Amino acid sequence: MRGFIVNGYSISGPLISATTVGSFTWLVSLIYFQEKGLLAVLGLGVLIALLWLDGFRDRKPDRQGSRWFRLYFSLLPCLLFLVYVYLESVFGYFDWGAMFMHAGAGMLTPGVVLEYLWNTGSTMLVILVVLLGLGALKARGTLTRGLDVALMAFFLAANPMLTRPIAAAIHPNPLHDFLSKQFVDVTSLTKPAETASATVAPKNLIHIFIESAERTYMNEAEFGDVMGPLLEFDRRGVSASNMVQLAYTNNSISGMVAANCGTPLLITFFTSRQYLEEHSQFLPGLTCLGDVLKARGYQQNFVTGWPLSFTGQGTFYSTHGYSSLFGGPEVVAAVAGRGNSFGADDAEVLDLSFGILRRAQRDGKPFSLTIAVSGGHAMDGYLTDKCIGKTGLSPQVPNILHAVKCTNMLIADFIHKAEAEGLMANTVLALQSDHLSAPSAVTDRLNKYERRNFFSVSGDGIPSKTYAGLSGTIDIFPTILDALGVPLSNDQAGLGVSLLGDRPTLGQALGQDQFDDAIYAEDVLVRSFWQLKSTRTAVASEAEPR
């Protein structure tokens, strides 16, 4: 068999073929975990075909100079396909809407970007091997014009980045307006006539988003007691044991939108970009929890370790009634902390939040305090210095489990301290994971079980029970309103249903698969959510509540 010369060394065609096909097969197996056997057979078949072409057919190598690499038709489609594979393996999903939101509202901080690149360097190297390997096969003449065109067609047809939007454009989904007929607008709750009676003291709210702390981690046989610090609070009130991750609720900002507004984060790129960049508004046509509470005189505070610009979180909360906002840099400055690679660590976030809670209770006005902690963020988690050596887990346990337990310990300490000082009086406590954990060192272990989000709400008058019916984070919005004593029509708000009542959720009525299909197809509500309130209200008035 012929070889070609690189720096004086002969590298045979079989070695190039084996390296290229083997690397590509491994990359694809990163996302199709259940199909590794099939992929191995497919990869072996392609390898044998390439060896046959390289060794037993009279193919003429590229004689133009000493070229060892040649451009090929499938280069760009292959690169796009491998970008999809990379994003799917790193984040657990590919979503054009999420990409648009991150691009338009705020990307990860440079420190986190470098962290991801460092942790996925081997994958990027293998992608480079595939791209260069195909170029080397082209230079040898093994990758013929016909085979190159066939590969180009394969990469285009197999890439969901391209096929999903094309299929949606060619075949409109009959469910495209289904959700608009199910949506229950709560704009009326922001009118003065609907505000709470002055004779009844409004309940306060503490709402904590716990990064990636899904309920699946409660399996002690598999993960130890990483969720142990939160179990007592989970048992005090209503606990959702079957909360799935619906479409477009799979990252931090979309999880926040779902829990605050009762809808997945629906996006149209150009309209969303206009309101984010030109008007500094996030979902201006949607009535959310903050809007309802602002109308009732609540002082609203948001504290996060991420910069407020990250995915537009600061814009979202300021658009919907929050006047006090602290991002990572503000938190670090306020507590004179050290911070971390993206902003403030969880201990600093909770320290500042405790001071805000003290002042809010002292002022005597109704308040809501929303806190977002980030310790469990994939890929490896962020372990606060306060917890080093104190989690009680084995040093051999992956760092992300130490980080998840550390955050839960800090939250439990925050609540206990607040209770000891009498700061939880007349206060509803809502704890939740913002979404399921992205790929990490323990993903294979998580995937052995039915993965579920964590949500618990407790406080005076809230019964201790487990809600076992199918639910989603969109159901948190009406549940919190109900817990605060805000009157709801048929226990509904947005697309959600209060878990304090006994009405079936939309997820139960449809099943998750059909519900997800309706979310992907939706093209009515999405436009109104990103328009001014008058437009949104007009659309809502035409919708029929279920």
KAWO-V302765 format. One record per backbone hydrogen bond with DSSP energy under -0.5 kcal/mol. NH is the residue of the N-H (numbers start at 0). CO is the residue of the C=O. If there is no record, write none. Layout:
BEGIN
NH&CO, NH&CO
END
This chain:
BEGIN
3&10, 5&8, 8&5, 10&3, 10&8, 11&9, 12&1, 15&11, 16&12, 17&13, 18&14, 19&15, 20&16, 21&17, 22&18, 23&19, 24&20, 25&21, 26&22, 27&23, 28&24, 29&25, 29&26, 30&27, 31&27, 32&30, 34&31, 35&32, 38&34, 39&35, 40&36, 41&37, 42&38, 43&39, 44&40, 45&41, 46&42, 47&43, 48&44, 49&45, 50&46, 51&47, 52&48, 53&49, 54&50, 55&51, 56&51, 56&52, 58&56, 60&58, 61&138, 64&62, 66&63, 69&134, 74&71, 77&73, 78&74, 79&75, 80&76, 81&77, 82&78, 83&79, 84&80, 85&81, 86&82, 87&83, 88&84, 89&85, 90&86, 91&87, 92&86, 98&94, 99&95, 100&96, 101&97, 102&98, 103&99, 104&100, 105&101, 111&108, 112&108, 113&109, 114&110, 115&111, 116&112, 117&113, 118&114, 119&115, 120&117, 123&119, 124&120, 125&121, 126&122, 127&123, 128&124, 129&125, 130&126, 131&127, 132&128, 133&129, 134&130, 135&131, 136&132, 137&133, 138&134, 139&135, 140&136, 140&137, 141&136, 142&136, 143&141, 147&143, 148&144, 149&145, 150&146, 151&147, 152&148, 153&149, 154&150, 155&151, 156&152, 157&153, 158&155, 159&157, 161&158, 162&158, 163&159, 165&161, 166&162, 167&163, 168&164, 169&165, 170&166, 171&169, 175&172, 177&174, 178&174, 180&176, 180&177, 181&177, 181&178, 182&178, 183&493, 184&182, 188&185, 189&186, 190&187, 193&190, 194&191, 199&196, 200&198, 202&483, 203&425, 204&366, 205&427, 206&368, 207&205, 207&429, 208&206, 208&370, 209&207, 209&431, 210&208, 210&372, 212&209, 213&211, 214&451, 215&451, 216&213, 217&214, 218&215, 219&217, 221&218, 222&218, 223&219, 227&224, 229&226, 230&226, 230&227, 233&229, 234&230, 235&231, 236&232, 237&456, 238&464, 239&454, 240&238, 240&466, 241&466, 242&452, 243&241, 243&470, 245&243, 248&245, 254&250, 255&251, 256&252, 257&253, 258&254, 259&255, 260&256, 261&257, 262&256, 264&247, 265&263, 271&267, 272&268, 273&269, 274&270, 275&271, 276&272, 277&273, 278&273, 280&274, 282&280, 284&528, 285&282, 287&285, 288&259, 291&287, 292&288, 293&289, 294&290, 295&291, 295&292, 296&293, 297&292, 298&365, 299&297, 300&367, 301&323, 302&369, 303&325, 304&371, 309&306, 310&105, 311&104, 311&308, 312&309, 313&307, 315&311, 316&312, 317&313, 318&314, 319&315, 320&317, 321&316, 322&299, 323&299, 324&322, 325&301, 327&305, 330&326, 331&327, 332&328, 333&329, 334&330, 335&331, 336&331, 339&342, 343&304, 348&344, 349&345, 350&346, 351&347, 352&348, 353&349, 354&350, 355&351, 356&352, 357&353, 358&354, 359&355, 360&356, 361&357, 362&358, 363&359, 364&359, 367&298, 368&204, 369&300, 370&206, 370&368, 371&302, 372&208, 372&370, 376&373, 380&376, 381&374, 382&380, 383&381, 386&383, 387&383, 387&384, 389&386, 390&386, 396&393, 400&397, 401&397, 402&398, 403&399, 404&400, 405&401, 406&402, 407&403, 408&404, 409&405, 410&406, 411&407, 412&408, 413&409, 414&410, 415&411, 416&412, 417&413, 418&414, 419&415, 420&416, 421&418, 422&417, 424&421, 426&423, 427&203, 428&457, 429&205, 429&427, 430&455, 431&207, 432&453, 433&209, 440&378, 442&439, 445&441, 446&442, 447&444, 448&445, 450&448, 452&242, 454&239, 455&430, 456&237, 457&428, 461&458, 462&460, 464&236, 464&462, 466&238, 466&464, 467&465, 470&241, 472&243, 474&471, 475&472, 476&473, 477&473, 478&474, 479&475, 480&476, 481&477, 482&478, 483&479, 484&481, 485&480, 488&491, 489&487, 491&488, 492&495, 493&183, 494&261, 495&492, 497&490, 500&497, 508&504, 509&505, 510&506, 514&510, 515&511, 516&512, 517&513, 518&514, 519&515, 520&516, 521&517, 521&518, 522&175, 523&175, 527&523, 528&524, 529&525, 530&527, 534&531, 535&531, 536&532, 537&533, 538&534, 539&535, 540&536, 541&537, 541&538, 542&538, 542&539, 544&542
END
